[in-house]
Amino acid sequence: MTISTLIYTYFNNQVSGATGQMKYIGYITPLIFFGVLNSYAAGLNLYYFSANVITFTQQYFIRQFVNDDKIHAQLQENKKKPEDPNKKKSGFQKKLEDMMRQQEQIKQQKKK
């Protein structure tokens, strides 16, 4: 279980780009679990190990069917497109923009 969790943490950090303390906590936690769970029944260890194996299997099959280069190219193409001014805005987005305008007006009034 500890070895599979360490491998999972390594690959997860590669994808997520974790840095600093969060990177190291992911490696320390399985070692703590090894010390604590070693004296208990094997059910929880088996659960963690099984979950990691299932996760590895899912990621393997996802990687077989997903073309990262094609997705990246599509994202870059979408970034180049100008935003449609006729696009409807959600109620939350309208409220957020109104609040931002009000805050700007308040700042301008305070400066005067």
C-alpha positions as CSV (number, residue, x, y, z in Angstrom):
1,M,0.0,0.0,0.0
2,T,2.8,2.4,0.9
3,I,4.7,1.8,-2.3
4,S,1.6,2.2,-4.5
5,T,0.7,5.4,-2.7
6,L,4.2,6.8,-3.1
7,I,4.1,6.0,-6.8
8,Y,0.6,7.6,-7.1
9,T,1.9,10.7,-5.3
10,Y,4.9,10.9,-7.6
11,F,2.8,10.8,-10.8
12,N,0.1,13.1,-9.3
13,N,2.8,15.7,-8.5
14,Q,4.1,15.5,-12.1
15,V,0.6,16.3,-13.5
16,S,-0.5,18.9,-10.9
17,G,2.9,20.7,-10.6
18,A,2.7,20.7,-6.8
19,T,5.5,22.7,-5.2
20,G,6.7,23.6,-1.7
21,Q,5.4,21.9,1.4
22,M,2.4,20.3,-0.4
23,K,4.8,18.3,-2.5
24,Y,6.5,16.8,0.5
25,I,3.4,16.2,2.6
26,G,2.2,13.8,-0.2
27,Y,5.3,11.7,0.4
28,I,5.3,11.8,4.2
29,T,1.7,10.8,4.6
30,P,2.0,7.2,3.2
31,L,5.1,6.7,5.4
32,I,3.1,7.7,8.5
33,F,0.2,5.4,7.4
34,F,2.8,2.6,7.1
35,G,3.8,3.1,10.7
36,V,0.3,3.5,12.1
37,L,-1.7,1.0,10.0
38,N,1.0,-1.7,10.2
39,S,-0.3,-2.8,13.6
40,Y,-4.0,-2.9,12.5
41,A,-5.9,-5.4,10.4
42,A,-5.1,-5.4,6.7
43,G,-8.5,-4.3,5.5
44,L,-7.6,-0.6,5.3
45,N,-4.3,-1.3,3.7
46,L,-6.0,-3.5,1.1
47,Y,-8.6,-0.8,0.5
48,Y,-5.9,1.9,-0.2
49,F,-3.9,-0.5,-2.4
50,S,-7.0,-1.5,-4.4
51,A,-8.0,2.1,-4.8
52,N,-4.5,3.0,-6.1
53,V,-4.5,0.1,-8.6
54,I,-7.9,1.1,-9.9
55,T,-6.8,4.7,-10.2
56,F,-3.6,3.6,-12.1
57,T,-5.8,1.5,-14.4
58,Q,-8.2,4.3,-15.1
59,Q,-5.4,6.8,-15.8
60,Y,-3.8,4.3,-18.2
61,F,-6.9,3.9,-20.3
62,I,-7.7,7.6,-20.2
63,R,-4.2,8.3,-21.6
64,Q,-4.7,5.8,-24.4
65,F,-7.8,7.6,-25.6
66,V,-6.9,11.2,-25.0
67,N,-4.7,13.2,-27.4
68,D,-3.0,15.9,-25.3
69,D,-1.5,17.7,-28.3
70,K,-4.9,18.0,-30.0
71,I,-6.5,19.4,-26.9
72,H,-3.7,21.8,-26.4
73,A,-3.9,23.0,-30.0
74,Q,-7.7,23.5,-29.6
75,L,-7.1,25.5,-26.4
76,Q,-4.6,27.8,-28.1
77,E,-6.9,28.3,-31.0
78,N,-9.8,29.3,-28.6
79,K,-7.5,31.8,-26.9
80,K,-6.9,33.6,-30.2
81,K,-10.7,34.1,-30.9
82,P,-12.1,37.4,-29.7
83,E,-14.9,37.3,-27.1
84,D,-18.4,37.5,-28.6
85,P,-20.0,40.8,-27.4
86,N,-23.5,39.4,-28.0
87,K,-22.9,36.5,-25.7
88,K,-25.5,36.4,-22.9
89,K,-24.1,36.9,-19.4
90,S,-25.3,35.0,-16.4
91,G,-27.0,36.8,-13.6
92,F,-24.0,36.2,-11.3
93,Q,-21.6,37.7,-13.9
94,K,-23.8,40.8,-14.3
95,K,-24.0,41.3,-10.5
96,L,-20.2,40.9,-10.2
97,E,-19.6,43.4,-13.0
98,D,-22.0,45.9,-11.3
99,M,-20.3,45.5,-8.0
100,M,-16.9,46.1,-9.6
101,R,-18.2,49.3,-11.2
102,Q,-19.6,50.5,-7.9
103,Q,-16.3,49.8,-6.2
104,E,-14.4,51.8,-8.9
105,Q,-16.9,54.7,-8.5
106,I,-16.4,54.7,-4.7
107,K,-12.6,54.7,-5.2
108,Q,-12.8,57.6,-7.6
109,Q,-15.1,59.6,-5.2
110,K,-12.7,59.1,-2.3
111,K,-9.8,60.3,-4.4
112,K,-11.6,63.6,-5.1
